[in-house]
Structure formats: C-alpha cells, structure tokens
Amino acid sequence: MPPSTLNPRKRGAAAAPISGHERKRAKLQDVRTIAVQNTEQALKTGELDVPAFIKSREFEIEALQNAMKASKESSNKRAFQIVPRDMRRRTASHNVKRVPTRLRPRATREMQSDNTPTGSARRRKPSGSLRFRKETARKLQTMAKKKDITARILAKIPGSRRTENVLRQPPRAQTKFRKRQKHKTWLPTHVWHAKRAKMIVRWRFAVAETPTDKSHRVAHRASGMRGCIAWDESYFSTVMLRGKERGIKEVMKALCPKDGNPMSKKVVAGARASDTFIYRAGRYPLGLVAPVKIIWCVPEDPEDLREERMRKLLIRVHPSAFLELWEVLLPIAKPLKVTVEDLRFEIGSIEITGPDATNSLLAVLNPADATDGDSPSGVWRNLRGLTNPSSLPLGACLSFDVLDPRLRDPPRLPEDKRKFEEIQETIFKVTSTWSIDRTQPPSPLFSREARAAAVKSQSSQKRINKRKGEAVPGEHPSPLPTDPRIPIVLLATRRSSTEKGVSGAIGSWTILLPWKWVQPVWYGIVHSGSNVKFGGLDELRQINYENSNRHFPDDFPGTKAGMAEELRKGVERKEWWDKRPKGKRVEWGSVKIGDKKGEVGDGFVCDWAYLLKGEGIEVTQSDGSMEFSMDATESTERITSTGATPFIRAIESTGDATPTPAAEPGVSVESSKYSENMMSSMDIDKPPPNLPVISPSIPTPFKDTTIATTISAPMTTSQQTHIWTIPSSMIHYTLAAPNSPLPKPLATLHPKILSAGVFPIKLAFPQRSTPAPRARIYSLPTNNPTLKAKWKAVMSQKSQGKRLGKATELPDAPGEEDLIGFVTTGDFNLKEGRGTGVGALSWQRVFGRGKKVDGVVGKACIVRDVGSGIGKLAYWEVID
C-alpha cells in the first residue's frame, strides 16, 4: 500500500511552495543587508590599532557600495518599463527607437548585455547606389523646405486668393510627413495622440479613437467626479457667413426651425451662442441636416441698429454633414448676396469637461489685457473655482485675446487665499449679473487678418526656450510688445440630463482658436496639473450616452450622415462576422423568437426599411445617374457578397455604381480623385463635373429605399418615404395633450410621410439588463392576449417591489408585428448604475391609427438584443 500524502492542513505537512512575491521580497532583503566588521580587534590592547581600524572601515565602505549596487540591480526595471504605461509600446523591448530619446542609450546597453536581437534588414547601413539615392532624397527634402518665391509674390497681390464660396484646401504638410497625409489630414496634435491613442481615419482626418490605456471608467470619473477630460475637435468644420444683417437673417430663417432659430436678441447681438438644427430650405420638419452651433460676431457699432450693416456669423458643424450643409447654404446665400467661406484648417477647437475644466483653462489662457471685472477677460478671471459650466447663462460666450501659453510652461494657477464661501460668492455674483451681455467686443477670430497675424508672429520653440533661460530663475519671461495675441472664443455648453433628481449634467468648455495655435494650447492643458485626461471618439460618445444625449451621427437615423454611419458600421460587422467560424457566429436564420425562427430584419444594422415596409409603405429605388459618395462606401469593395441579406444587396446596388476611393470619401471634400475640381472656383448654379455632391436621390443602406434631398424639387409622397426625425417638442406636445389635434407641421403632412417619422427616446430597465446596439424594441403584444397578460404580470411584480425572475423565466418576445423601433446606442450606464439605451421609435407604430400612450403602461416596451430570443422589460422617455 503506497504511503498516503500528508494533508497540508495538518501538522507535519510539507510547507507550501513559496510564491513569487515572497521570493522577490526575500531577495530584496538579502541584497540590502550590509555586511559590517567588529572593531574589537582594533582596540585589543586598549590602544587604537590604526591599520586594523582603517582596514575595517574600508571593508564596510566597500560592503555599502556593493549593497547599493546590488539593491539597484535587483529591483531594476528595463528602460522600456520605465516609460509611463499609457505610452508603452510592445516593440520597445527590441527597438530602441520606440523608447524616448533620454532612455535610448540605456536601452541599447541592456539589449547588448542580454543579446536581444535588434537587427533589421531594412535598417542596415546602405551601400552603393542605395546610399547615393538616399543622399539625393535628403538633399531634395532640404530644398523642398525652402519657401517658394511664387507663393510670396502671390500673397502680395490683393484678391489673388479667392476664399468665398469655394472649398478650402488642407494645409501643406511637412515634407517627411507629406506622404502619410496623402488621403487624410493630421490634426495639430496628431503626433502627441499617436503616441498615446489608437488612431483611425474618419471624415478624411486621422483622429484618436480611444487611448491605449484603460479609459472607460477613467473617462466617466474625469467627466463628472474629479479631474477633467479633453478632446481635440479640430476636425469639426466651421463655415462663415458674411453679408448684410438682413440677408444673413433670411438665410438662417430658411434653414432653422422657428422654435429654435438663432434669432433671439442676445444671440444676434453676439453675446450668446445658439445650439440649433439645420434643415433643408422649406422642408421643416423634414430634411434634417445636422445639429449646429451658431455664433454671431458682435457688430462694430452696437448703436447702429440698421439691418443693412455688414455682419458675420460662424456655423460649427460635424464633418460628416459638412458637404451637405455646404450644398444647402450656397443656393440660398447667393441671391441674398451673402458670401460663404470655408474655415476648415483655419479655425481649430478643443473641448474640455469635468469639475477641474475651468481651473485648467484658467492656468493656460492668460488674457493679454488687464481690464476691469466687467469685460470678458475680467469675468474669465473671476470664474476660478467654477466646477460646472452649466451653471452659466445658456449659450454663454466669451471672446478675448490670450498670451502665448508656452511662456508659462508648465502652467500653474497662483495660490488662492480666499475662503470657499468668498469664492462661491464671487462666482454667484458674476453669473447672476453676467456683464458680458453688454461689454462683449467684436472678436478678432472672425477677422482673417487677425488670424493670420497671430500665426505669423508665432515664435519658435527654440526662441521660447532662450527667453525662459534668460529670465530670472523661478519667474516667467516678461511679455514683449511683439508677442502674438491669440484670438479665442470660449463657449460654455450645457448638457441636459433626464436622470431623476438631477437638474443637469456637468457642462463643457469649447475653445475656438486659430489652427496653428491648437498644439501649444493643448500642451498647456494636459500639463496644467489638474488631473487632465484625454479622450477619443469612443469617450465622446460615452459621455453623451451617459447623459442621455444623442451623439451625432450615430443616434440620428433620420439624417443622411446617420444612415451613412449605420451602413459603415454594418460593413464592419459583416466583415467581422465573415471571419468567424460557423460554429462561433450567430446564424440569423436560426434565432428563435417565440414560436418562430429567424432574425427580424437585417441583423447587421438597425433595419429601418424593414420597419417602414411593415406599414405598407411602397418605396421605390430611383435610377438617377448621380453618384453615391457617402463615407459608408469606404469598405464595400472588400465585401464578398452572398446575396443573403438586404443589407448586402444594398451594398451591391450602391457599390457597383461608384468606384470607392482609397480613403473615406464621405463628406470628404479633398478626395484625391476630385481634389482639383473641388478646390477650384465653385459655381453654385451648376456644380463642376465629377463633384461628389449628394445626389437628389441616394440609395439608402437598405434595399429599395430612397432619400430625396433636392431643395427645389416638389415634396411628393414617393420622395418622402425614407425615415425622418420628428422634433422632440412635437412629441412632448402630443404626449401632454393626447386628445388634441396634431401640431400644425405634422397635421399638414401626407399620412405616408408621417408614418415614416421616428422620434428619439431613452430606455431604462427596471431589472438587471444591458441593451446592445441594434437591439429590437417591441410594444406589448397586440395580437396575443395571453402573452400580453404575462408581460403585464411582470410589470406588476416590479411595481410591487418584487425582484424579477431570471431570463429563462421571462415570457417570450413579441412577434415582428409589434416591432416599434431600434436601439442605436446601448451599454451599462456608469452614471446611473444600470443599463440604459438611446434609440428611436416609429411614430406610426406608437401613435398611429388612433393609438394613445397612457401613462407608464403606454411607455412600457420589450427590448430584445439582436441574435437573442430573450426580451427584457423597459420603459421609454422622449429626449431632445
């Protein structure tokens, strides 16, 4: 009989193996033990034996040095491990060029000591003809850096460069980076972001998608709890309207809704900014283009109230809708003699939000003029300690000049010795009076000459370092009369929140400034010492989602940009689905929903066309010859279609008509194929040939669906059978007065057009559930009384405070006849501590055919994730 093994829990059992942490701790203790020698031998006879005493001290000093060296080497990290975690790269372990310059000598020694293979065939020393070719290329690069004489001559000819009614060309990139920007444009902070974030190409820009370090919870905390988070939003497009005040007002009245147009007294005076929507002329509430921000320039003479005076106005819009906005503006502005100027690549922007956002900006943006407390710069100084920009007046706007932030690097706020009560009292006094409404001066940012002067006088970093070295230690360099004055416009954005008990989410600051000054200001913000984090597109979408705000274009299915974005995501999902093995991917035909099998609609997208066809709407595909040029076609050439789904057939129908450029052509106005035509003069009556404009009839991402967008075309029923977004104000009115007639804009629409309308909603789940994008939203069963009674029993359990059953105990999901909408964004909401979703519902399925929404029961719905047969109870609320 073999001897039994000892139980480790009993006495006499073998000791447990030592863990790695314990071994490391014992090792560190051993190497840090300093050997000493007894001195009794030196005093053996009562007299000091000098040689023995010196030898003993020599031994101890040598032991101390050895212990210090051993301790350092025992806990030593490799050079690439010293780099901050958010900047580490995997290749840094064997490529010294991926390590910061100050650590490269050490990394080289470490790699040589442990024989790390670092050689590369393409990096070996060139010889022969290859060396000659590289020398020639280096000389050509040096010559290319020299200024062109013709460019300097043309700049002196007045009116030689036309900027009105033409699209702007991207800035000329540096020679060594020019090849990388052939099909895209780098933002001013691209190099900084490329070291710390995952970069993607969107809207012809290289933008940060998400930081390489963990950022989901970090972004949530920074946006609402402590610190702040910033984004470089220089990819946003800016358009300027210049002309007589009467003409600009007519343009805005034609494009903006009456209940939210930027025609209020303070907005027109330039004291406030306005957030509104742009529609195609004469199509409200149809023809939504995009949400925009409107900023009027303060008139030169505020006392002059004539509408014939010259005024300027800025429109800030998302790049996915820029080309559509450009098409809408030009035909309307020309008869009114209003010029339209493209200010992309000339005006950049930075957005920052969080409790410490205001203090971070105060440390960086130092006003150039020391003025009184009622001026914009004086009010700006008095906002120290403000934690929520939403507490400022709606549309608050400040414009002033600031100094070069590099002169105060690193930026720090001086110590504030005031008490907390005094700080809050000052902020309350400033926000309650808000003297800027009457002291706002005209912003130099609206002037092309002022922007050019600020960029031209920008000092080099070498010159800045020299001035800092000549300054008194511990003090900043004194400002000089030749220092640049950077014109900026600060916009306080207020975020709404539908969470109960919360008046509003923490707002954000948006900084508009010249394009070339974005990088210095960005460096100052991230080094301001206020725990500043940075975000990408994912973090921006996350913050909007947590505050129940729609994110453009993802949550705007009734717009052209929103449909293109959904198609782009569908292409990516289809590619990922094709790469998965058959045993590890969802088979749409095998999804069991109740007593039926098969997914409802196309599983790769929010299939709005399927929802419209359910209402008997006959949609026909136009055979127009215009080109389809949205950014969703960027990946269609790589799809091998099987013809199994409407989504793939839609790709085939649109992808064969138009060749796909190498980079994203959607809203891309600098496509390599069309750049020469688009950068030339643009006739607004007749577009140049091959101009990738949005056609009057564009195939949607779904088969047999058409989007009609021509302004001058009559609004026929067949042209309006695509989905469109109903304004939230009309939905609120319908819910508040269910027995009253429809609002006037809706009452005058054709029934088929009205049945294609959708409205935005937020979903809240009473049980533990997290919806996913593309989830199907159902109403309570209408044709199955038994199933409806089961779901009402589930609702009663929740109302009585009982915990709902498991997913396997829930009733079956309703059938496709009860489908009312889709979830466009869904996840676990860290702010509310539960799963929520943002989506849209069909007007016809909710309010049509005499239906009424009665209280909480009427807003109950069932949400089923795509590819799953389990439905979860939820309640919807209308959002703006």
FENMOJO-V103915 format. One record per residue. N is the residue number from 1. SS is DSSP state (A for helix, B for strand, O for the rest). PHI is phi in whole degrees, 0 to 359 (999 if undefined). OMEGA is omega in whole degrees, 0 to 359 (999 if undefined). Layout:
# FENMOJO-V103915
n = [N:N]
ss = [SS:SS]
phi = [PHI:PHI]
omega = [OMEGA:OMEGA]
This chain:
# FENMOJO-V103915
n = [1:2:3:4:5:6:7:8:9:10:11:12:13:14:15:16:17:18:19:20:21:22:23:24:25:26:27:28:29:30:31:32:33:34:35:36:37:38:39:40:41:42:43:44:45:46:47:48:49:50:51:52:53:54:55:56:57:58:59:60:61:62:63:64:65:66:67:68:69:70:71:72:73:74:75:76:77:78:79:80:81:82:83:84:85:86:87:88:89:90:91:92:93:94:95:96:97:98:99:100:101:102:103:104:105:106:107:108:109:110:111:112:113:114:115:116:117:118:119:120:121:122:123:124:125:126:127:128:129:130:131:132:133:134:135:136:137:138:139:140:141:142:143:144:145:146:147:148:149:150:151:152:153:154:155:156:157:158:159:160:161:162:163:164:165:166:167:168:169:170:171:172:173:174:175:176:177:178:179:180:181:182:183:184:185:186:187:188:189:190:191:192:193:194:195:196:197:198:199:200:201:202:203:204:205:206:207:208:209:210:211:212:213:214:215:216:217:218:219:220:221:222:223:224:225:226:227:228:229:230:231:232:233:234:235:236:237:238:239:240:241:242:243:244:245:246:247:248:249:250:251:252:253:254:255:256:257:258:259:260:261:262:263:264:265:266:267:268:269:270:271:272:273:274:275:276:277:278:279:280:281:282:283:284:285:286:287:288:289:290:291:292:293:294:295:296:297:298:299:300:301:302:303:304:305:306:307:308:309:310:311:312:313:314:315:316:317:318:319:320:321:322:323:324:325:326:327:328:329:330:331:332:333:334:335:336:337:338:339:340:341:342:343:344:345:346:347:348:349:350:351:352:353:354:355:356:357:358:359:360:361:362:363:364:365:366:367:368:369:370:371:372:373:374:375:376:377:378:379:380:381:382:383:384:385:386:387:388:389:390:391:392:393:394:395:396:397:398:399:400:401:402:403:404:405:406:407:408:409:410:411:412:413:414:415:416:417:418:419:420:421:422:423:424:425:426:427:428:429:430:431:432:433:434:435:436:437:438:439:440:441:442:443:444:445:446:447:448:449:450:451:452:453:454:455:456:457:458:459:460:461:462:463:464:465:466:467:468:469:470:471:472:473:474:475:476:477:478:479:480:481:482:483:484:485:486:487:488:489:490:491:492:493:494:495:496:497:498:499:500:501:502:503:504:505:506:507:508:509:510:511:512:513:514:515:516:517:518:519:520:521:522:523:524:525:526:527:528:529:530:531:532:533:534:535:536:537:538:539:540:541:542:543:544:545:546:547:548:549:550:551:552:553:554:555:556:557:558:559:560:561:562:563:564:565:566:567:568:569:570:571:572:573:574:575:576:577:578:579:580:581:582:583:584:585:586:587:588:589:590:591:592:593:594:595:596:597:598:599:600:601:602:603:604:605:606:607:608:609:610:611:612:613:614:615:616:617:618:619:620:621:622:623:624:625:626:627:628:629:630:631:632:633:634:635:636:637:638:639:640:641:642:643:644:645:646:647:648:649:650:651:652:653:654:655:656:657:658:659:660:661:662:663:664:665:666:667:668:669:670:671:672:673:674:675:676:677:678:679:680:681:682:683:684:685:686:687:688:689:690:691:692:693:694:695:696:697:698:699:700:701:702:703:704:705:706:707:708:709:710:711:712:713:714:715:716:717:718:719:720:721:722:723:724:725:726:727:728:729:730:731:732:733:734:735:736:737:738:739:740:741:742:743:744:745:746:747:748:749:750:751:752:753:754:755:756:757:758:759:760:761:762:763:764:765:766:767:768:769:770:771:772:773:774:775:776:777:778:779:780:781:782:783:784:785:786:787:788:789:790:791:792:793:794:795:796:797:798:799:800:801:802:803:804:805:806:807:808:809:810:811:812:813:814:815:816:817:818:819:820:821:822:823:824:825:826:827:828:829:830:831:832:833:834:835:836:837:838:839:840:841:842:843:844:845:846:847:848:849:850:851:852:853:854:855:856:857:858:859:860:861:862:863:864:865:866:867:868:869:870:871:872:873:874:875:876:877:878:879:880]
ss = [O:O:O:O:O:O:O:O:O:O:O:O:O:O:O:O:O:O:O:A:A:A:A:A:A:A:A:A:A:A:A:O:O:O:O:O:O:O:O:A:A:A:A:O:O:O:O:O:O:A:A:A:A:A:A:A:A:A:A:A:A:A:A:A:A:A:A:A:A:A:A:A:A:A:O:O:O:O:A:A:A:A:O:O:A:A:A:O:O:A:A:A:A:O:O:A:A:A:O:O:A:A:A:A:A:A:A:A:A:A:A:A:A:O:O:O:O:O:O:O:A:A:A:O:O:O:O:O:A:A:A:A:A:A:A:A:A:A:A:A:A:A:A:A:O:O:O:O:A:A:A:A:A:A:A:A:O:O:O:O:O:O:O:B:O:O:O:O:O:O:O:O:O:O:A:A:A:O:A:A:A:O:O:O:B:B:O:O:O:A:A:A:A:A:O:O:B:B:B:B:B:B:O:O:B:B:B:B:B:B:B:O:O:O:O:A:A:A:A:A:A:A:A:A:O:O:O:B:B:B:B:B:O:O:O:O:B:B:B:B:B:B:B:B:A:A:A:A:A:A:A:A:A:A:A:O:O:O:O:O:O:O:O:O:A:A:A:A:O:O:O:B:B:B:B:B:B:B:B:O:O:O:O:O:O:O:O:B:B:B:B:B:B:B:B:B:O:O:O:O:O:O:O:O:O:O:O:O:O:B:B:B:B:B:B:B:B:O:A:A:A:A:A:A:A:A:A:A:A:A:A:A:A:A:A:O:O:O:B:B:B:B:O:O:O:O:B:B:B:B:B:B:B:O:O:O:A:A:A:A:A:A:A:A:O:O:B:O:O:O:O:O:O:O:O:A:A:A:A:A:A:O:O:O:O:O:O:O:A:A:A:O:O:O:O:B:B:B:B:B:B:B:O:O:A:A:A:A:O:O:O:O:O:O:O:O:O:O:O:A:A:A:A:A:A:A:A:A:A:A:A:A:A:O:O:A:A:A:A:O:O:O:O:A:A:A:O:A:A:A:A:A:A:A:A:A:O:O:O:O:A:A:A:A:A:A:A:A:A:A:O:O:O:O:O:O:O:O:O:O:O:O:O:O:O:B:B:B:B:B:B:B:B:O:O:O:O:O:O:O:O:O:O:O:O:O:O:B:B:B:B:B:B:B:A:A:A:A:A:A:A:A:A:A:A:A:O:O:O:O:O:B:B:B:O:O:A:A:A:A:A:A:A:A:A:A:O:O:O:O:O:O:O:O:O:O:O:O:O:A:A:A:A:A:A:A:A:A:A:A:A:A:A:A:A:A:A:A:A:O:O:A:A:A:O:O:O:A:A:A:O:B:B:O:O:B:B:O:O:O:O:O:O:O:O:O:O:A:A:A:A:A:A:O:O:O:O:O:O:O:O:O:O:O:O:O:O:O:O:O:A:A:A:A:A:A:A:A:O:O:O:O:O:O:O:A:A:A:A:A:A:A:A:A:A:O:O:O:O:O:O:O:O:O:O:O:O:O:O:O:O:O:O:O:A:A:A:A:A:O:O:O:O:O:O:O:O:O:O:O:O:O:O:O:O:O:B:B:B:O:O:O:O:O:O:B:B:B:O:O:O:O:O:O:O:O:O:A:A:A:O:O:O:B:B:O:O:A:A:A:A:A:A:A:A:A:O:O:O:O:O:O:O:A:A:A:A:O:O:O:A:A:A:A:A:O:B:B:B:B:B:B:B:B:O:O:O:O:O:O:O:O:O:O:O:B:B:B:O:O:O:O:O:O:A:A:A:A:A:A:A:A:A:A:A:A:A:A:A:O:O:O:O:O:O:O:A:A:A:O:O:B:O:O:O:A:A:A:B:B:B:B:B:B:B:B:B:B:B:O:O:O:O:B:B:B:B:B:B:B:B:B:A:A:A:A:O:O:O:O:O:O:O:O:A:A:A:A:O:B:B:B:B:B:O:O:O:O:O:B:B:B:B:B:B:B:B:B:O:O]
phi = [999:293:296:285:285:288:286:296:276:261:292:84:286:295:294:291:299:285:284:296:295:292:298:295:294:295:296:294:294:293:287:269:280:263:285:232:232:292:264:294:294:283:241:292:259:89:247:283:270:301:301:293:294:294:296:294:294:298:297:291:295:295:294:296:296:295:294:297:293:294:295:293:285:290:255:286:252:291:300:288:275:280:297:308:300:286:245:287:231:294:285:293:288:224:223:292:286:268:249:307:302:292:255:293:301:294:297:296:297:295:292:289:290:251:57:290:292:240:288:213:296:277:249:287:295:290:216:66:295:296:294:295:295:291:295:296:296:293:294:295:296:296:291:290:286:291:290:278:294:297:295:288:289:297:294:273:275:294:75:284:247:275:241:273:62:229:277:276:274:299:296:288:281:298:300:287:252:292:293:285:251:293:246:202:237:276:285:302:256:297:298:296:288:297:278:231:215:275:260:227:256:222:55:67:235:269:239:280:275:197:297:291:280:301:221:294:288:299:295:297:291:292:277:219:246:207:78:200:225:234:228:270:253:290:285:295:266:235:237:247:254:226:170:289:301:297:294:296:296:296:296:292:294:285:252:256:292:291:278:219:284:278:246:292:298:289:291:294:288:91:274:227:257:230:259:212:240:253:243:291:302:72:245:298:271:274:69:294:264:186:284:224:241:251:229:274:275:297:296:296:241:298:285:280:258:289:278:269:288:280:226:229:213:253:239:252:223:292:296:292:246:295:296:294:297:299:294:289:286:301:297:277:284:297:298:270:59:251:273:245:237:274:252:295:66:241:238:255:206:227:245:218:220:132:299:262:295:295:294:296:290:297:287:260:268:260:303:285:245:270:242:286:285:271:283:303:292:292:296:298:295:278:270:297:96:289:256:221:299:293:283:283:304:300:75:303:219:233:228:198:261:236:274:298:292:288:287:239:262:283:288:219:279:295:296:261:269:285:282:299:296:293:297:294:294:296:297:296:294:293:289:283:273:48:292:296:301:241:245:291:271:298:279:294:296:282:262:293:295:293:295:294:294:294:283:294:272:290:281:285:295:295:293:297:296:294:294:292:288:277:285:295:304:89:236:273:300:287:293:248:298:273:295:291:250:270:282:226:229:260:242:267:260:258:263:276:213:265:291:292:84:241:287:182:280:293:283:219:253:242:254:258:204:303:303:289:261:292:297:300:293:296:300:294:294:287:250:282:78:251:56:274:254:237:228:242:297:295:291:295:294:295:296:297:294:295:264:60:253:288:255:270:261:299:257:237:292:273:242:294:294:293:294:294:294:294:294:299:295:297:297:296:294:294:298:296:295:294:283:283:297:299:282:239:231:284:266:298:284:258:291:266:239:68:260:241:236:112:291:279:75:275:285:273:220:280:279:290:296:296:292:290:295:295:266:77:279:271:246:238:269:285:256:299:264:290:273:265:228:277:288:287:277:296:242:289:291:271:270:263:279:252:70:273:230:300:298:291:295:294:296:297:292:266:286:284:283:228:294:268:295:291:241:296:268:294:51:274:259:239:301:298:284:242:298:294:290:283:275:278:299:245:280:284:277:221:297:295:296:63:286:282:271:283:285:298:221:249:298:277:296:242:294:60:233:231:247:260:226:289:289:279:288:293:274:272:293:293:279:251:271:270:289:214:267:276:304:296:298:289:290:299:295:293:290:287:230:294:269:275:296:294:303:304:299:280:292:270:276:294:304:291:292:295:291:269:278:231:225:282:218:243:252:233:252:287:251:289:201:233:284:247:303:76:298:272:251:241:276:298:308:255:256:229:300:295:294:295:295:296:290:292:293:296:296:292:299:291:294:273:83:277:283:289:288:288:298:290:266:283:294:292:288:295:275:293:291:259:292:236:177:222:265:271:220:211:186:277:273:293:287:264:72:200:282:224:212:239:202:212:240:279:300:296:285:260:249:290:58:76:287:230:261:257:59:291:297:291:264:283:212:237:248:234:295:294:85:239:256:260:257:238:286:208:230:250:225:284:237:278]
omega = [182:180:180:178:181:177:182:180:182:178:180:179:180:180:179:179:182:180:180:179:180:178:179:180:178:179:180:178:180:184:180:177:183:179:178:181:181:181:182:180:180:181:187:181:183:176:181:174:187:181:180:179:179:180:178:178:178:178:182:178:179:177:177:179:179:179:178:180:180:179:180:182:182:180:185:174:176:184:182:178:179:180:178:188:182:180:182:177:183:182:181:181:181:179:184:180:176:178:177:186:183:181:185:177:179:179:178:179:181:180:178:183:181:174:176:180:181:184:178:184:182:179:180:185:181:180:176:185:180:178:179:179:180:177:178:179:179:178:179:177:178:179:181:180:181:182:179:182:182:179:180:179:181:181:182:180:181:178:182:181:182:181:182:174:175:180:185:178:179:180:180:184:175:187:184:179:188:182:181:182:181:183:180:179:176:172:181:181:186:183:178:182:183:178:188:186:173:185:175:179:177:176:178:175:170:185:179:178:178:178:178:177:178:189:185:178:179:179:178:181:183:184:184:186:181:182:178:180:186:176:169:183:179:176:175:183:179:180:179:171:181:180:178:184:180:181:179:178:179:178:181:179:181:187:186:177:183:183:181:183:182:182:178:187:182:179:179:178:179:181:181:172:185:173:184:179:176:176:173:188:177:185:182:5:176:173:178:179:183:169:183:174:184:176:175:174:179:180:180:179:181:181:180:183:181:179:177:180:181:180:178:182:178:174:180:187:178:184:180:180:184:184:177:176:179:179:181:186:189:181:181:186:185:179:181:179:175:180:179:183:179:182:172:183:176:176:176:182:176:176:181:181:181:181:182:184:183:180:177:179:178:179:185:186:179:181:181:182:175:185:182:185:181:179:179:179:177:177:180:179:183:180:179:183:178:182:183:177:178:179:177:177:182:180:181:185:178:178:177:179:179:179:178:182:180:179:180:181:356:183:178:175:176:182:179:183:179:176:181:180:179:179:181:178:178:180:180:180:181:183:181:179:180:184:182:180:181:181:182:178:174:183:176:180:178:183:178:180:180:178:180:179:179:180:182:182:180:180:177:179:178:179:178:180:179:178:178:177:179:181:177:180:180:180:180:177:179:179:180:178:181:180:181:174:186:177:179:173:180:181:176:182:181:177:177:179:179:180:181:179:180:184:180:179:178:181:183:174:174:182:172:183:179:185:184:181:181:183:178:179:179:178:178:182:184:178:183:178:181:180:183:173:176:182:176:181:180:181:177:177:180:181:177:181:181:178:178:175:178:179:181:4:188:186:178:182:181:179:179:178:179:177:179:179:179:177:179:178:179:177:179:179:179:178:179:180:179:182:182:174:182:180:183:177:183:173:188:180:182:180:182:179:184:179:180:178:179:179:179:181:180:183:182:185:168:191:180:178:177:179:179:180:178:179:179:179:180:180:181:181:181:177:178:183:180:186:174:189:176:182:180:180:188:185:187:181:183:183:174:189:174:180:185:185:176:180:181:178:177:178:180:183:180:184:182:185:187:175:183:176:183:180:185:178:183:186:178:180:177:180:184:181:187:191:184:180:186:181:179:180:187:177:186:177:182:182:178:181:178:178:184:178:178:187:177:179:187:175:178:178:184:184:175:177:185:175:178:186:181:184:187:183:177:183:178:182:183:180:188:183:171:181:177:186:176:179:183:181:179:178:177:179:180:179:181:181:184:181:181:176:179:174:188:181:180:183:182:182:175:182:180:177:180:181:178:181:176:179:185:180:172:181:175:184:179:179:180:180:179:180:178:175:182:178:180:180:181:168:174:184:181:183:182:183:181:180:178:179:178:180:176:175:176:178:180:176:179:181:179:178:180:178:182:181:179:183:180:181:181:178:179:176:179:179:184:178:179:179:182:181:183:174:179:177:180:181:174:183:181:181:181:179:180:177:176:180:174:183:181:180:178:178:184:182:183:186:186:176:176:180:178:178:184:172:184:182:180:179:176:180:180:183:179:178:180:182:180:179:183:177:180:180:179:177:183:176:180:177:181:999]
